[in-house]
Amino acid sequence: MLKILSAQEYLTKLQNKTSPEYLQVKDAVENIIKEVIEKGDDALLKYARDFDHIQNNNFNLRVSQDEIERGLSELSGSMKSIIKEAYENIFLFHTKEKEHSWTFIHNNSFLGQLVNPIEKAGVYVPGGKGKYPSSVLMNCVPAQIAGVSELYICTPPDKDGMIDPSIIYSAGLCGVKGIFKTGGAGAIAALAYGTKTIPKVYKITGPGNLYVTMAKKLVYGEVDIDMIAGPSEIMVLADENTNIDYLTYDLFSQSEHSEDASSIVLVPDKKIADKINLSVQEKTLISKRKDILTAALSNNGYIIIYSNLGEAYSIINEYAPEHLEVMMDLDFIEISNNIRNVGSIFVGQHTPEPIGDYFAGTNHCLPTNGTAKYFSPLGVYDFQKRTSIIKYSKERLKQDYQKVIDFAEYEGFYEHANSVRIRNLN
């Protein structure tokens, strides 16, 4: 089921990657954004009928207080308890990320950086193939810790015009100001430009399909975004001591997201590769998600044979996977010295990827499609902005006076020079 390639064959394949799929929907998304700008709520209500198949004539874009109370009463106490503990774990981890203002005195000048929260942020929580309270927590907890004062959620409703109560409960934990029942590219446009019902925000985060991804790319600059995210990815570094049953279900955990999810395993010889393929084939047949697993693993599943760990590290750093499981005996020093381009690393046979998706505390909003080479996991720092501050003394200006004038005039900016020269401190 998974295609077997040598390390060199796979490296060549990586270096010949084609353009991302989201570019295929660019024209359609541009039209949606234009319609939301022009028609606002009316466009979103039309999309609710056309795309979400809402039949309710009393449908409103904003989740009402009655809907919030009903949702909270419908969610079981046990699920509330699980979500609350996950929230606490995620909160604890992310408090370590918060940046703080700093200042210092240098040679008669006062210098520093002010760190403030972004004031308004919008989070996109997907619908479709699952329910995603975890997406609420992963996006909203960092914003909450950063101090975002206005935090909003957009998420697609079900056919009855409702959203899952777990979304409502999770949003309440995170201090969300409003939940809006709209999805797809239209939701991104509404958050970027504002409508009568949905406020314009300064930053948009959260995963989504091709249309959501393309919309985020197109509105970037009007607002900030977190990253350009694609389909789920998992890469597993394994050897002859790896538990193949564990490995198989870890691959399934990402492949069940969508038909275009990617699963890649790195092993030192073909005997292990054959055992993995046999295990995958057998367990796919008895899975409740058989069809989606078959499509994802057949289309985007690979087993790569490496001749040494250096070659394996080269593939990992070139592919830059969203998730990397190290299912072999490597210590932290070895891993940290050799693996650079990864969204999140799961070390050891007892750290399956879903632990990071839900409960450990690390963020599951991760760079995909090779962007771990320059993007980081979503964090508190994504909801903070920095402002530099300078105060020169008269003595320091005297010291730098002529040097700044000379620098400005060298670049041809004579009024920059005059701005300093007018102070005439000689």
matplotlib code that plots the C-alpha trace (Angstrom):
import matplotlib.pyplot as plt

x = [0.0, 2.8, 5.3, 8.9, 11.7, 15.4, 16.5, 18.0, 14.8, 12.7, 15.1, 14.8, 11.0, 11.0, 13.2, 10.7, 7.6, 4.8, 2.8, 0.4, -3.2, -4.8, -3.6, -6.2, -9.1, -7.7, -10.2, -13.2, -11.9, -11.3, -14.9, -16.1, -14.0, -15.3, -18.9, -18.4, -16.8, -19.7, -22.7, -21.5, -23.9, -26.2, -23.4, -22.6, -26.3, -26.4, -23.3, -25.0, -27.9, -25.8, -22.8, -24.0, -27.6, -29.3, -33.1, -33.8, -35.6, -34.7, -31.0, -28.6, -24.9, -24.1, -24.5, -27.1, -27.0, -29.9, -27.8, -24.8, -26.8, -28.4, -25.1, -23.5, -26.4, -26.1, -22.4, -21.7, -19.9, -17.2, -16.5, -16.4, -13.9, -11.6, -11.7, -11.0, -8.0, -6.7, -7.2, -5.1, -2.3, -2.3, -2.4, 0.5, 2.7, 1.9, 2.6, 6.3, 6.1, 4.9, 7.3, 7.8, 8.9, 12.5, 14.7, 18.4, 20.7, 23.6, 26.0, 23.6, 20.6, 17.5, 16.6, 14.0, 11.1, 7.5, 5.5, 1.7, -1.1, -2.8, -6.2, -8.5, -8.1, -10.3, -10.0, -11.3, -12.5, -13.2, -16.2, -16.7, -15.2, -15.1, -15.7, -12.9, -12.9, -9.2, -8.8, -10.6, -8.2, -5.0, -5.8, -7.6, -5.5, -2.3, -4.4, -5.9, -2.5, -1.2, -4.0, -6.1, -9.1, -11.4, -11.3, -13.9, -14.6, -16.0, -17.1, -19.5, -22.9, -24.6, -27.7, -29.9, -27.9, -26.3, -22.7, -21.3, -21.6, -18.0, -17.1, -19.2, -17.8, -14.2, -14.8, -16.1, -13.0, -10.9, -12.9, -14.1, -16.3, -18.4, -19.0, -20.2, -21.8, -20.1, -17.3, -15.1, -13.5, -16.5, -15.7, -12.1, -13.2, -15.7, -13.0, -10.6, -12.9, -15.8, -19.6, -22.5, -22.5, -18.8, -16.1, -13.0, -10.0, -6.2, -5.1, -6.7, -5.5, -6.8, -6.8, -9.1, -9.6, -8.1, -10.6, -9.8, -6.1, -6.3, -8.5, -6.0, -3.2, -5.2, -6.2, -2.7, -1.6, -5.1, -4.7, -2.0, -2.4, -0.7, 0.6, -0.3, -1.3, -2.0, -3.0, -1.9, 1.6, 3.3, 6.9, 8.2, 11.9, 12.0, 14.4, 14.2, 13.2, 10.2, 6.8, 5.1, 1.6, 2.2, 3.6, 0.7, -1.9, 0.2, 0.1, -3.6, -4.1, -3.0, -4.2, -7.8, -7.9, -8.3, -7.5, -4.6, -2.9, 0.7, 2.4, 6.1, 8.2, 12.0, 13.5, 17.0, 16.1, 13.4, 12.5, 11.1, 9.4, 7.6, 6.4, 5.0, 3.2, 1.7, 0.5, -1.0, -2.9, -4.3, -5.4, -6.8, -9.3, -10.8, -10.8, -14.0, -12.2, -11.1, -12.0, -10.2, -7.2, -6.9, -7.0, -4.5, -2.0, -2.1, -1.8, 0.6, 2.2, 5.9, 8.4, 11.9, 15.0, 17.9, 21.5, 22.5, 21.0, 22.7, 20.8, 17.6, 18.2, 18.7, 15.3, 13.6, 15.1, 14.3, 10.7, 10.2, 7.2, 4.4, 4.8, 7.9, 7.8, 11.2, 10.3, 13.8, 16.4, 17.8, 18.5, 17.5, 21.0, 21.2, 17.8, 18.3, 21.7, 20.5, 16.8, 16.0, 13.0, 10.0, 6.7, 6.6, 8.7, 7.3, 10.1, 9.8, 7.4, 5.0, 4.4, 1.8, 1.0, -2.5, -1.1, 0.1, -3.2, -5.2, -3.6, 0.1, 0.0, 2.0, 0.2, -1.2, -1.4, 1.8, 3.5, 3.0, 4.0, 7.7, 7.0, 8.6, 11.8, 10.6, 7.3, 6.9, 4.0, 1.3, 2.1, 1.5, 4.1, 1.8, -0.7, 1.9, 3.5, 6.6, 7.4, 10.9, 11.5, 14.5, 15.4, 18.7, 20.3, 21.9, 25.3, 24.6, 23.2, 26.4, 28.4, 26.5, 25.5, 28.0, 28.0, 24.2, 24.4, 27.1, 25.2, 22.0, 23.7, 25.5, 22.1, 20.9, 18.4, 19.3, 16.3, 17.1, 20.5, 18.9, 16.6, 19.7, 21.7, 19.0, 19.7, 23.2, 25.0, 28.5]
y = [0.0, 2.4, 3.0, 2.0, 4.3, 4.7, 7.8, 9.3, 8.7, 10.4, 13.4, 13.8, 13.7, 16.3, 18.7, 18.5, 19.3, 21.0, 24.1, 23.7, 22.7, 25.7, 27.8, 25.9, 27.7, 31.2, 32.6, 31.2, 32.5, 36.0, 36.1, 35.1, 37.7, 40.4, 39.4, 39.5, 43.0, 44.2, 42.4, 41.6, 39.5, 38.8, 37.0, 34.9, 34.0, 33.0, 30.7, 29.2, 28.1, 27.1, 25.4, 24.4, 23.6, 25.6, 25.3, 27.3, 30.6, 32.0, 31.3, 34.0, 34.3, 35.0, 32.3, 33.6, 33.5, 30.9, 28.7, 29.0, 28.0, 25.1, 23.9, 24.0, 21.9, 19.3, 18.6, 15.8, 16.4, 13.9, 15.7, 19.0, 17.6, 16.2, 19.5, 21.5, 19.4, 19.7, 23.5, 23.6, 21.6, 23.8, 27.0, 25.9, 25.1, 28.3, 30.6, 29.8, 31.4, 34.9, 37.7, 40.7, 44.3, 45.1, 48.2, 49.1, 52.1, 52.2, 55.1, 57.9, 56.5, 54.7, 51.8, 49.0, 47.1, 47.3, 44.0, 44.4, 42.0, 42.3, 43.7, 41.8, 38.3, 35.9, 32.1, 29.8, 26.5, 24.0, 21.7, 19.0, 15.6, 16.1, 18.2, 20.4, 21.7, 21.1, 23.7, 26.2, 25.5, 25.5, 28.8, 30.7, 29.8, 31.5, 34.5, 34.6, 34.4, 37.1, 39.4, 39.7, 41.8, 40.9, 37.2, 35.8, 32.4, 31.6, 28.0, 26.3, 25.3, 21.9, 21.6, 22.7, 25.9, 24.9, 24.3, 21.5, 22.2, 21.4, 24.4, 26.6, 25.2, 25.5, 29.1, 30.0, 28.7, 30.9, 34.1, 34.3, 37.4, 36.0, 32.9, 33.2, 30.4, 30.8, 28.9, 28.6, 31.5, 33.7, 33.5, 34.6, 37.5, 38.6, 38.6, 40.4, 43.2, 43.1, 42.9, 44.3, 41.3, 40.2, 42.6, 43.2, 41.8, 42.4, 38.7, 35.5, 32.0, 28.5, 25.6, 24.9, 23.5, 24.7, 27.6, 28.7, 28.5, 30.5, 33.1, 33.6, 34.0, 36.6, 38.7, 38.7, 42.3, 43.5, 41.4, 39.2, 35.4, 32.6, 30.4, 28.8, 25.3, 22.3, 18.7, 16.8, 15.1, 12.6, 11.2, 8.4, 7.6, 3.9, 0.9, -2.9, -2.3, -0.2, -1.6, -2.0, -2.1, 1.2, 2.7, 1.6, 3.2, 6.4, 6.6, 6.1, 8.9, 11.4, 9.6, 9.7, 13.5, 13.6, 11.8, 14.2, 13.6, 12.3, 9.5, 8.7, 6.2, 6.1, 2.6, 1.1, -1.9, -3.4, -6.3, -3.7, -1.9, -5.1, -5.8, -2.3, -2.6, -5.9, -4.4, -1.3, -3.5, -5.8, -3.1, -0.9, -3.6, -3.6, 0.2, 2.2, 4.8, 2.2, 4.3, 7.5, 5.5, 3.6, 6.8, 8.7, 5.9, 4.8, 8.4, 9.9, 7.0, 6.2, 4.0, 5.3, 3.1, 5.0, 3.7, 5.7, 8.2, 11.1, 10.3, 10.1, 13.5, 15.0, 13.7, 15.0, 18.4, 18.7, 17.4, 19.5, 17.5, 18.8, 15.9, 13.7, 10.6, 9.3, 5.7, 4.5, 4.9, 8.4, 10.8, 14.5, 15.7, 13.6, 14.8, 18.5, 18.5, 17.0, 17.7, 21.3, 21.6, 20.0, 21.4, 19.1, 16.1, 13.1, 11.1, 7.4, 4.6, 5.9, 9.3, 8.9, 12.0, 12.4, 13.2, 16.4, 16.9, 17.0, 16.8, 17.3, 21.0, 21.7, 23.4, 21.3, 24.2, 23.4, 24.3, 21.9, 21.6, 22.2, 25.5, 24.2, 25.5, 29.0, 28.8, 27.9, 26.2, 28.7, 30.3, 33.2, 35.2, 35.1, 37.3, 39.8, 42.7, 44.6, 48.3, 49.7, 52.7, 55.2, 58.2, 60.0, 62.3, 65.6, 64.1, 61.0, 63.1, 65.1, 61.9, 60.6, 63.9, 64.0, 60.2, 60.2, 63.2, 61.5, 58.3, 60.0, 62.0, 59.0, 57.4, 60.6, 61.5, 65.1, 66.0, 63.1, 64.8, 68.2, 66.7, 66.0, 69.1, 71.6, 70.6, 72.1, 70.7, 71.6]
z = [0.0, 0.9, -1.9, -1.1, -2.3, -1.6, 0.3, -2.8, -4.9, -2.3, -2.0, -5.7, -5.5, -2.7, -4.8, -7.7, -5.7, -7.6, -6.7, -3.7, -4.4, -2.8, -5.8, -7.9, -6.1, -6.3, -8.7, -6.8, -3.5, -4.9, -6.0, -2.5, -0.9, -3.3, -2.6, 1.2, 0.9, -1.2, 0.4, 4.0, 6.0, 3.0, 1.3, 4.4, 4.8, 1.1, 1.7, 4.7, 2.5, -0.5, 1.2, 4.7, 3.4, 6.3, 6.0, 9.2, 8.4, 11.8, 11.3, 12.7, 12.1, 15.8, 18.4, 20.8, 24.6, 24.5, 22.2, 24.5, 27.5, 25.6, 24.3, 27.8, 29.2, 26.4, 26.8, 29.2, 32.5, 31.6, 28.3, 30.1, 32.6, 29.8, 27.9, 31.1, 31.9, 28.4, 28.6, 31.8, 30.3, 27.2, 29.3, 31.5, 28.5, 26.7, 29.7, 29.1, 25.7, 26.7, 25.9, 28.1, 27.5, 28.1, 28.3, 28.9, 29.1, 26.6, 26.4, 27.4, 25.4, 26.7, 24.4, 24.6, 23.2, 24.3, 24.0, 23.7, 22.7, 19.4, 20.4, 18.1, 16.7, 14.8, 15.0, 12.3, 13.6, 10.8, 10.5, 7.9, 8.8, 12.6, 15.7, 16.7, 20.3, 20.3, 17.6, 19.8, 22.7, 20.6, 18.9, 21.7, 24.8, 23.4, 22.5, 26.0, 27.6, 25.3, 26.5, 23.3, 24.5, 21.6, 20.5, 18.0, 16.4, 13.0, 12.5, 10.0, 11.4, 10.9, 8.7, 11.6, 11.9, 15.2, 16.3, 18.5, 22.3, 22.8, 20.7, 22.9, 26.1, 25.0, 23.8, 27.2, 28.9, 26.6, 27.1, 23.5, 22.9, 20.1, 18.0, 14.5, 12.4, 9.1, 7.4, 4.4, 2.5, 3.4, 7.1, 6.5, 4.3, 7.0, 9.7, 7.5, 6.3, 8.8, 8.2, 10.2, 12.5, 12.4, 13.6, 11.6, 13.4, 13.1, 13.0, 11.8, 12.9, 12.5, 10.0, 7.1, 3.7, 0.4, 0.2, 3.8, 3.1, -0.1, 1.5, 4.3, 1.8, -0.1, 2.9, 4.3, 4.5, 5.3, 8.4, 9.8, 9.6, 11.5, 8.6, 5.3, 6.4, 4.2, 4.7, 7.7, 7.7, 9.8, 9.4, 11.5, 12.1, 12.9, 13.1, 13.8, 17.4, 16.6, 17.5, 14.1, 15.6, 17.3, 14.1, 12.0, 14.1, 14.4, 10.6, 10.7, 13.2, 10.5, 7.4, 8.7, 8.5, 4.7, 1.5, 0.9, 4.2, 4.0, 5.9, 5.5, 7.4, 7.4, 8.0, 7.6, 5.4, 3.2, 5.6, 8.0, 5.2, 4.1, 7.7, 7.9, 4.6, 5.7, 9.0, 7.3, 4.8, 7.5, 9.8, 7.1, 6.3, 9.8, 10.3, 10.5, 8.4, 5.8, 2.7, 3.7, 5.0, 1.8, -0.3, 1.8, 2.3, -1.4, -2.7, -0.2, 1.8, 1.5, 3.2, 2.7, 3.1, 4.6, 4.7, 7.8, 10.2, 8.5, 5.3, 7.4, 8.9, 5.5, 4.4, 7.6, 7.2, 3.5, 3.9, 7.1, 8.4, 10.5, 12.9, 13.4, 15.6, 16.7, 17.4, 18.1, 20.8, 20.3, 23.1, 23.2, 22.4, 19.2, 18.1, 18.9, 17.1, 13.9, 13.4, 12.6, 10.3, 12.0, 13.5, 16.5, 17.6, 19.5, 21.1, 22.1, 21.6, 24.3, 22.7, 19.9, 17.9, 19.3, 22.7, 21.1, 19.3, 22.5, 25.8, 26.5, 26.2, 23.1, 20.2, 17.4, 14.9, 13.1, 9.8, 6.9, 3.2, 4.0, 5.8, 9.1, 7.5, 8.4, 10.3, 14.0, 15.9, 16.8, 20.2, 22.5, 20.5, 17.5, 19.4, 20.6, 18.8, 19.5, 19.5, 19.7, 21.9, 21.9, 24.0, 23.3, 25.8, 24.5, 25.2, 23.1, 20.2, 20.2, 20.0, 17.0, 15.4, 12.4, 11.9, 11.3, 9.0, 7.0, 6.8, 5.7, 3.0, 1.7, 1.1, -0.6, 2.1, 2.7, 4.9, 7.1, 7.6, 8.1, 10.8, 12.8, 11.7, 12.8, 16.4, 15.8, 18.8, 17.8]

ax = plt.figure().add_subplot(projection="3d")
ax.plot(x, y, z, "-o")
ax.set_aspect("equal")
plt.show()
